[in-house]
Amino acid sequence: MRNFIIKLLLNALALWLTTRLYSGVYFEGGNRTVDVLVAALVLGLVNALIRPVLLLLSLPVTVLTLGLFTLVVNGVVLSIVAGVTSLNISGFGAAVVGALILTVVSWALDSVLHLLTGRRDDGRQGGRRQSA
């Protein structure tokens, strides 16, 4: 449960930072904390349930484009989130750019968290192995 809350808060922070960095993605009526948290929760659900199906269905195109079509899938995911929350996107191109920025910001925040806590995603201690 603790990991879920931490991931939700990291996603919310990444989403909020994305809206600050890129004007094509914004919240209707300002950046209220509740709106950001709801959008982060929906983003987590869509990433867990819908994105894998989209990636599987788009696998042939993704292979032909050497993985670049994944950017389009991420833009579709962000558009779905914008459709059901107060998140607004200026267009599909803005969704793709916003998804790219969100990915980079989320990766950076996750890296900082792991550096601060010394833990990896699997829950084990990070760092170098001690040789015998």
C-alpha positions in Angstrom: 0.0 0.0 0.0 2.9 2.4 0.8 4.5 1.8 -2.6 1.2 2.5 -4.3 0.8 5.8 -2.5 4.4 6.8 -3.3 4.0 5.9 -7.0 0.7 7.9 -7.1 2.3 10.9 -5.6 5.3 10.7 -8.0 2.9 10.4 -10.9 1.0 13.4 -9.6 4.1 15.4 -9.3 5.3 14.4 -12.7 2.0 15.3 -14.2 2.0 18.7 -12.4 5.5 19.4 -13.6 4.6 18.5 -17.1 1.8 21.1 -17.1 4.3 23.7 -15.8 6.9 22.8 -18.5 4.6 22.5 -21.5 1.7 24.7 -22.3 0.0 22.2 -24.5 -1.0 20.1 -21.5 -2.9 21.9 -18.7 -5.6 21.5 -16.1 -9.0 23.2 -16.7 -9.5 25.8 -14.0 -5.9 25.7 -12.7 -3.8 23.1 -10.9 -6.0 22.1 -8.0 -4.4 19.3 -5.9 -7.5 17.1 -6.2 -7.6 17.4 -10.0 -3.9 16.5 -10.2 -4.3 13.5 -7.9 -7.4 12.2 -9.7 -5.6 12.5 -13.1 -2.5 10.7 -11.7 -4.8 7.9 -10.4 -6.6 7.6 -13.8 -3.2 7.7 -15.5 -2.0 4.8 -13.4 -5.1 2.8 -14.2 -5.0 3.4 -17.9 -1.2 2.5 -17.9 -2.0 -0.7 -16.1 -5.1 -1.8 -18.0 -5.4 -0.2 -21.4 -1.8 0.6 -22.5 -0.7 -3.1 -22.6 -3.6 -3.9 -24.9 -2.7 -0.9 -27.1 0.9 -1.9 -27.3 0.0 -5.5 -28.2 -2.4 -4.4 -30.9 0.2 -1.9 -32.4 3.1 -4.4 -32.2 3.5 -4.8 -36.0 3.6 -1.0 -36.5 5.9 -0.6 -33.6 8.3 -3.1 -35.0 8.2 -1.4 -38.5 8.9 2.0 -36.9 11.7 0.6 -34.6 9.7 1.4 -31.5 8.9 5.0 -32.4 5.1 4.2 -32.6 5.2 3.8 -28.8 5.3 7.6 -28.6 2.0 7.6 -30.4 0.5 5.0 -28.0 1.7 7.1 -25.1 0.0 10.1 -26.6 -3.2 8.1 -27.0 -3.0 7.1 -23.3 -2.6 10.7 -22.3 -5.5 11.7 -24.5 -7.7 9.0 -22.8 -6.7 10.5 -19.4 -7.6 13.9 -20.6 -11.0 12.7 -21.8 -12.1 11.5 -18.4 -10.4 14.1 -16.1 -10.0 17.9 -16.0 -6.7 17.5 -17.8 -6.8 19.3 -21.2 -4.6 18.8 -24.2 -4.3 21.2 -27.2 -4.3 18.5 -29.8 -2.9 15.1 -30.6 0.5 16.5 -31.3 0.5 18.1 -27.9 -0.5 14.8 -26.4 2.5 13.1 -27.9 4.9 15.8 -26.8 3.2 16.0 -23.4 3.6 12.2 -23.0 7.2 12.4 -24.0 7.8 15.2 -21.4 5.8 13.2 -18.8 8.0 10.1 -19.4 11.2 12.1 -19.0 10.0 13.9 -15.9 8.6 10.7 -14.3 11.9 8.9 -15.0 13.9 11.7 -13.4 11.7 11.8 -10.3 11.9 8.0 -10.0 15.7 8.1 -10.3 15.9 10.8 -7.6 13.7 8.8 -5.3 15.8 5.7 -5.7 19.0 7.7 -5.1 17.5 9.2 -1.9 16.1 5.9 -0.5 18.8 3.6 -1.8 16.2 1.1 -3.0 15.5 -0.4 -6.4 12.1 -1.1 -8.0 12.2 -4.7 -6.7 12.5 -3.5 -3.1 16.1 -4.7 -2.6 18.9 -2.4 -1.5 20.6 -0.7 -4.4 24.3 0.1 -4.8 27.4 -2.0 -5.4 27.7 -5.6 -4.5 30.3 -6.4 -1.8 32.9 -8.9 -3.1 34.0 -11.7 -0.7 
